Amino acid sequence: MQGGHHMPAIATLEELKAVQAALSTLKEEHPKAYDAFSRFFKDNRKIGYKNVIKMMIGEATPEKLKGMG
């Protein structure tokens, strides 16, 4: 399996800008929660953002991610 750590983003510049704008809106609407999640993502960087997000949105469990579920 290949590591995808420094692969170029597949998203277009427009898509990336749209996501940045959405993040900015989320930060304005929920500053405390936004800061808490930002800190959480930084603290758990070694887990891999994809794994964290899959658990967050209910697409994976720790067992599934380890191939046990």
Secondary structure in CASP SS format (residue, H / E / C, confidence):
PFRMAT SS
TARGET T0000
AUTHOR 0000-0000-0000
METHOD secondary structure of the structure
MODEL  1
M C 1.00
Q C 1.00
G C 1.00
G C 1.00
H C 1.00
H C 1.00
M C 1.00
P C 1.00
A C 1.00
I C 1.00
A C 1.00
T C 1.00
L H 1.00
E H 1.00
E H 1.00
L H 1.00
K H 1.00
A H 1.00
V H 1.00
Q H 1.00
A H 1.00
A H 1.00
L H 1.00
S H 1.00
T H 1.00
L H 1.00
K H 1.00
E H 1.00
E H 1.00
H C 1.00
P H 1.00
K H 1.00
A H 1.00
Y H 1.00
D H 1.00
A H 1.00
F H 1.00
S H 1.00
R H 1.00
F H 1.00
F H 1.00
K H 1.00
D H 1.00
N C 1.00
R H 1.00
K H 1.00
I H 1.00
G C 1.00
Y H 1.00
K H 1.00
N H 1.00
V H 1.00
I H 1.00
K H 1.00
M H 1.00
M H 1.00
I C 1.00
G C 1.00
E C 1.00
A C 1.00
T C 1.00
P H 1.00
E H 1.00
K H 1.00
L H 1.00
K C 1.00
G C 1.00
M C 1.00
G C 1.00
END
